[in-house]
Amino acid sequence: MQDQVRFTMNDGGVYSELVTYVNTQNPIDYMNETTWSKDITSEAAWTWSKLSNLIVTLDYVSLGNTDDTQLDIDAVGLAVIVEYPWYGTEWASVESISTGFEMPIFDVNFADGYLDGLEISSCGLTPINAGVEGSWVSEVLVSEPGQNFGRIHFDASNSNGATVEISSSITGGDFSEFTAVENNQKIDDELIIIRVTITDSCVDKIRLDYNDPSLSINGRVFGSLDGLATQYSRWKVFVNEQEAAYQLIDEIGNFNLLISIGQYLESGVSELTIKIQSWFNWDSNGSASSTLLEINSVQVTGGFTVEWDEDPVCQTIGPQYFTEDGTGILIPFLDRCIDDRTDSSNLSVSFTTSQNSLINASMVQGDIRLVVLPDQHGVATVTVNAYDEAGNYWSETFIVYVEKVDDAPVVAEFPSIIPVEAGVPTTIILSYYDIDSTGLTVTTDKSWALVDLSTSTITVTPPETMSAVPVVVSVCDQTTCVNQTLVLEVISLAELSIEELLIDASEPREGDVIPVRIYVRNSGNSEASLVSVRCQSGANLVAIKSIPLLQPGELGVVTCDWMPNEPGTQTITVELDRANGILESNEANNVQITTVEIGAALPDESSSEASISTITLWSITVIAVVLLITAFLLFAPKKIKKL
């Protein structure tokens, strides 16, 4: 089952349902709580007559069984908003005051210039004779470091009787021709000259601002302009109580306003006041309307701060004097420097040397280290720069004198002991030089030690054997002598050589035993013992023989039995003292090689005959030896007997 609560209204027979509640399970209470309402503005074109005849029906309908539900109404009313045309003005103001800084303004001093037909009076520059043209020219005006002059501002009692002109220069070059300028005109130069020409006027003052100081305002107008008298609604900007900008409020949208404000600033004043005021004039028909002016940012540009950073100051270094090959010096430096902002230990130092081959300059723990390079003399300049952290620097260029010194000759040391053979010339290398001289002389204290400068050698021929003989070698230039001692061990040496190599066979053949006889001569001054003689055929060792002892001048002989195993050209090599166990004056003559032509072996018969002949020969030899022994026993003296 359902029940309903329905509100309807009857406007002259036109029914409109306002609200219907269906199947209410819980009470509907607009009496003890918020009242129920509905906007019916759009339901009809209402008039007071219609409103007075409006019928509102509030009905409760229950379907089914009876119940105890009831609809209680306290009152029904109409809330009517009446709109009347209205007029009025609303205004708002906001102000910002900044203090504690100087204005970027330069006041031109008329006294610092050149007057011609003008004079400085209480009102400013004015002609000496009324109606007679005169002029005033300023000195060169220089802007603050890193800044430019922005706009020029001047006041004249009669603008038609005064002309202001500007001549400018870029970085100190030639100045341009004078050009007439208007009040508040932008210049944007670092160096300028001002010329004022007056016929019938008085120029009160001339001011220059820096960097064209400007006020930037960002904001928006939003809402609705309905009911607003836009021709009378406006907002203004005031700088130091002077109107700087005037803007109508006649459109919706964002705006970005840039205003030059140099003409509103005064030098010597440390306070800047910015004020923004708005006026809203209404001419409304009674409809609701709202218009808003919103300022998002206000920024002033063109100001600057000049911070002076002085150059470092260091103690003068002055000229420095050295001698060639002398020691270097350390000059205390950083602890003798001062700077207004940077600590002396943080100064950076650089060097520039006119002759890098003469002097070396560097920093060592805050000191300047000067080192003269070896074997150099002359004059050089050294420039030292000390930089602070901002890049300012102190600089000095000082002179370095290096006096020439005649360097002594340099002689290389000899080996500790040099063995030489008595009576035999021995050549020894002499190494020396002198960087300053070419006419050197070399002498020794021994008559048998001769110097050859062309080959830089010393030839020694010691006359006798001695264990250690010192030879003093003197190398001299024009002023200095340098001595080196050459120690000789004078010894007598054997000198082995193969005097003759004989092959004892007229027609040597393959398989024959061929005696090779070697004659060895000792032509030295010392005996040679256990002289080894090595015989070799190609890569095959034939035999190694030994001569027990060879006195000086003695000739020894050994025989190597060689059996060639193939016909053809064969070589036999003989080498003395292969192990170099004997000290000789010349080791290069211990080898001799000879070539032998070996014939093919004879047929077997010839070989048998040769073999028989050999056996017969050996038999005869044995018989002869036996006969000699027998004869010795027969003819030898008898033994001595005891009596």
Secondary structure, DSSP 8 states (H G I E B T S, - for coil): --EEEEEEEEETTEEEEEEEEES--S---SSSSS------GGGS---HHHHHT-EEEEEEEE-SS--------------------EEEEEEEEEEEEEESS--SEEE--TTSEEEESEEEETTEEEESSTTS-EEEEE--EE--TT--EEEEEEEESSGGGEEEEEEEESTT------EE--TTEEEEESEEEEEEEESS--EEEEEEEES--EEEEEEEEEE--TTB-TTT-EEEEEETTEEEEEEE--S-EEEEEEEE-GGG--TT--EEEEEEEEEEEEEE-S----EEEEEEEEEEE-----------EE-----EEEETT---EEEE-GGGEE-SSS-GGG-EEEEEES-TTTEEEEEETTEEEEEE-TT--EEEEEEEEEE-TTS-EEEEEEEEEEE------EE----S-EEEETTS-EEEE--EE-SS-S--EEEES-TTEEEETTTTEEEE--SS-EEEEEEEEEEE-SS-EEEEEEEEEEE--B-EEEEEEEE--SS-BTT--EEEEEEEEE-SSS-EEEEEEEEEETTEEEEEEEEEEE-TT-EEEEEEEE--SS-EEEEEEEEE-TT--S-BS--TTSEEEEEEEEB----HHHHHHHHHHHHHHHHHHHHHHHHHHHHHHHHS-------
